[in-house]
Amino acid sequence: MNDNVARLDTLLSTPELCDFLGISRDTLYEWREINTAPPAIKLPNGHLRFALSAVREWLNGRQERAA
């Protein structure tokens, strides 16, 4: 397999990310305002995309141990 193809990642749109996380668009944009949202890629048309691998890493960084 071509190395470039292997490095491709699934990109989620804003609605797809919100569905994946079970949150509203308003919540996502609130998180973006306070810099706690997953990292985004801004496309030339202004739309955002979220790399699935980065979202998973972001989620892993927020895991807490159960008491």
N, CA and C of each residue as an Amber inpcrd file, in Angstrom:
protein
   201
   0.8400000  -1.1830000   0.0000000   0.0000000   0.0000000   0.0000000
   0.8830000   1.2420000   0.0000000   0.4730000   2.2470000  -0.7080000
   1.1770000   3.5140000  -0.7750000   1.1870000   4.1650000   0.6090000
   2.3580000   4.6840000   1.0440000   2.4650000   5.3120000   2.3620000
   1.5430000   6.5130000   2.4950000   1.3550000   7.2750000   1.4160000
   0.4690000   8.4340000   1.4820000  -0.9650000   8.0180000   1.7610000
  -1.3970000   6.9260000   1.1580000  -2.7540000   6.4370000   1.3920000
  -2.8930000   5.9570000   2.8370000  -1.8760000   5.3020000   3.3700000
  -1.9240000   4.7930000   4.7430000  -2.0300000   5.9250000   5.7520000
  -1.5280000   7.1050000   5.4000000  -1.5650000   8.2350000   6.3380000
  -2.8820000   8.9950000   6.2960000  -3.7350000   8.6930000   5.3480000
  -5.0140000   9.3890000   5.2690000  -5.8390000   9.0920000   6.5150000
  -6.5800000  10.0700000   6.9470000  -7.3870000   9.9380000   8.1480000
  -8.8290000  10.2990000   7.7930000  -9.7410000   9.7370000   8.5070000
 -11.1430000  10.0850000   8.3320000 -11.3670000  11.4820000   8.8830000
 -12.0000000  12.3340000   8.0860000 -12.3210000  13.6850000   8.5240000
 -13.8200000  13.7860000   8.7700000 -14.1630000  14.2660000   9.9520000
 -15.5670000  14.4350000  10.3220000 -15.9850000  15.8790000  10.1170000
 -17.1860000  16.0760000   9.6000000 -17.7590000  17.4150000   9.5120000
 -18.2640000  17.8000000  10.9010000 -18.6620000  19.0380000  11.0590000
 -19.1860000  19.4920000  12.3490000 -20.3970000  18.6690000  12.7760000
 -21.4000000  18.4540000  11.9060000 -22.5360000  17.6320000  12.3350000
 -22.1330000  16.1940000  12.6780000 -21.1870000  15.6400000  11.9160000
 -20.7300000  14.2780000  12.2010000 -20.0170000  14.2020000  13.5460000
 -19.1940000  15.2030000  13.8490000 -18.5070000  15.2230000  15.1440000
 -19.5080000  15.3550000  16.2760000 -20.4690000  16.2380000  16.1240000
 -21.4810000  16.4300000  17.1650000 -22.2470000  15.1360000  17.4070000
 -22.5870000  14.4330000  16.3420000 -23.2740000  13.1580000  16.4680000
 -22.3740000  12.1310000  17.1510000 -21.1140000  12.0690000  16.7570000
 -20.1470000  11.1360000  17.3290000 -19.9940000  11.3620000  18.8300000
 -19.9400000  12.6340000  19.2520000 -19.7520000  12.9610000  20.6710000
 -21.0670000  13.0480000  21.4460000 -22.1820000  13.0890000  20.7300000
 -23.4840000  13.2120000  21.3910000 -23.7060000  14.5860000  21.9960000
 -23.2490000  15.6120000  21.2880000 -23.3870000  16.9890000  21.7730000
 -24.0780000  17.8350000  20.7040000 -24.4970000  19.0230000  21.1040000
 -25.1060000  19.9460000  20.1470000 -24.0230000  20.7870000  19.4770000
 -24.3860000  21.3900000  18.3680000 -23.4730000  22.3090000  17.6770000
 -23.1140000  23.4710000  18.5950000 -24.1030000  23.9610000  19.3620000
 -23.8360000  25.0660000  20.2930000 -22.7710000  24.6820000  21.3150000
 -22.8470000  23.4540000  21.8250000 -21.8480000  22.9950000  22.7910000
 -20.4720000  22.9640000  22.1540000 -20.3860000  22.4470000  20.9360000
 -19.0960000  22.3950000  20.2500000 -18.5140000  23.7960000  20.1010000
 -19.3340000  24.7510000  19.6830000 -18.8140000  26.0970000  19.4910000
 -18.4810000  26.7740000  20.8130000 -19.1890000  26.4350000  21.8830000
 -18.8030000  26.9380000  23.2140000 -17.4360000  26.3790000  23.5950000
 -17.2290000  25.0860000  23.3630000 -15.9340000  24.4710000  23.6570000
 -14.8340000  25.1140000  22.8260000 -15.1240000  25.4250000  21.5640000
 -14.1150000  26.0740000  20.7150000 -13.7640000  27.4570000  21.2430000
 -14.7480000  28.1780000  21.7550000 -14.4960000  29.5190000  22.3020000
 -13.5690000  29.4820000  23.5060000 -13.6500000  28.4180000  24.3000000
 -12.8090000  28.3330000  25.5000000 -11.6320000  27.3690000  25.3020000
 -11.3640000  27.0390000  24.0470000 -10.2060000  26.2070000  23.6780000
 -10.1760000  24.8390000  24.3590000 -11.3250000  24.1940000  24.4590000
 -11.3590000  22.8380000  25.0100000 -11.9100000  21.8230000  24.0110000
 -12.1880000  22.2540000  22.7960000 -12.7350000  21.3680000  21.7570000
 -11.6100000  20.5810000  21.0890000 -11.9650000  19.5000000  20.4060000
 -10.9480000  18.7960000  19.6300000 -10.3600000  19.7240000  18.5680000
  -9.0990000  19.4840000  18.1740000  -8.4980000  20.3370000  17.1460000
  -9.2370000  20.2110000  15.8150000  -9.3390000  21.3300000  15.1310000
 -10.0660000  21.3780000  13.8620000  -9.1330000  21.7690000  12.7280000
  -9.5300000  21.3800000  11.5340000  -8.8700000  21.7980000  10.3010000
  -9.8530000  22.7300000   9.6020000  -9.4190000  23.9450000   9.3250000
 -10.2990000  24.8940000   8.6370000 -10.0130000  24.8260000   7.1470000
 -11.0090000  24.4610000   6.3810000 -10.8850000  24.3570000   4.9320000
 -10.9430000  25.7430000   4.2910000 -10.4870000  25.8760000   3.0520000
 -10.5190000  27.1830000   2.3760000 -11.9220000  27.7950000   2.3050000
 -12.9590000  26.9630000   2.2970000 -14.3250000  27.4970000   2.2440000
 -14.8550000  27.8880000   3.6250000 -14.0110000  27.7460000   4.6670000
 -14.4010000  28.1370000   6.0170000 -15.0090000  27.0210000   6.8320000
 -15.3210000  25.8930000   6.1960000 -15.8900000  24.7680000   6.9310000
 -14.8130000  24.0910000   7.7660000 -15.2360000  23.4810000   8.8570000
 -14.3150000  22.7780000   9.7330000 -14.3860000  21.2800000   9.4920000
 -13.2570000  20.6250000   9.6660000 -13.1900000  19.1660000   9.6550000
 -12.3460000  18.7460000  10.8480000 -12.6710000  17.5810000  11.3710000
 -12.0120000  17.0660000  12.5650000 -11.4620000  15.6790000  12.2360000
 -10.1400000  15.5290000  12.3340000  -9.5140000  14.2390000  12.0580000
  -9.9150000  13.2620000  13.1660000 -10.4320000  12.1170000  12.7640000
 -10.9080000  11.1330000  13.7360000  -9.7990000  10.7210000  14.6970000
  -8.5830000  10.5680000  14.1990000  -7.4790000  10.1900000  15.0940000
  -7.2260000  11.2700000  16.1380000  -7.3390000  12.5410000  15.7640000
  -7.1450000  13.6450000  16.7140000  -8.2870000  13.6990000  17.7230000
  -9.4950000  13.3860000  17.2740000 -10.6450000  13.3590000  18.1940000
 -10.4520000  12.2490000  19.2200000  -9.9990000  11.0850000  18.7690000
  -9.7600000   9.9770000  19.7020000  -8.6640000  10.3300000  20.6990000
  -7.6050000  10.9600000  20.2280000  -6.5230000  11.3840000  21.1200000
  -7.0430000  12.4030000  22.1360000  -7.8550000  13.3460000  21.6650000
  -8.4600000  14.3570000  22.5290000  -9.3230000  13.6830000  23.6000000
 -10.1150000  12.6940000  23.1940000 -10.9480000  11.9700000  24.1590000
 -10.1000000  11.2170000  25.1790000  -9.0420000  10.5560000  24.7130000
  -8.1610000   9.8230000  25.6250000  -7.5330000  10.7430000  26.6640000
  -7.2520000  11.9760000  26.2820000  -6.6750000  12.9450000  27.2030000
  -7.6580000  13.4350000  28.2560000  -8.9150000  13.1130000  28.0790000
  -9.9430000  13.5620000  29.0210000 -10.4820000  12.4520000  29.8950000
  -9.8910000  11.2770000  29.7900000 -10.3460000  10.1650000  30.6140000
  -9.9730000  10.4090000  32.0670000 -10.8810000  10.0750000  32.9340000
 -10.6440000  10.1730000  34.3710000 -10.7960000   8.7960000  34.9840000
 -10.0710000   8.5740000  36.0400000 -10.2300000   7.3190000  36.7630000
 -11.5000000   7.3650000  37.5990000 -12.1630000   6.2190000  37.6170000
 -13.3580000   6.1320000  38.4630000 -12.9180000   6.1570000  39.9280000
 -13.7050000   6.7910000  40.7440000 -13.3630000   6.9010000  42.1770000
 -13.5230000   5.5960000  42.8960000
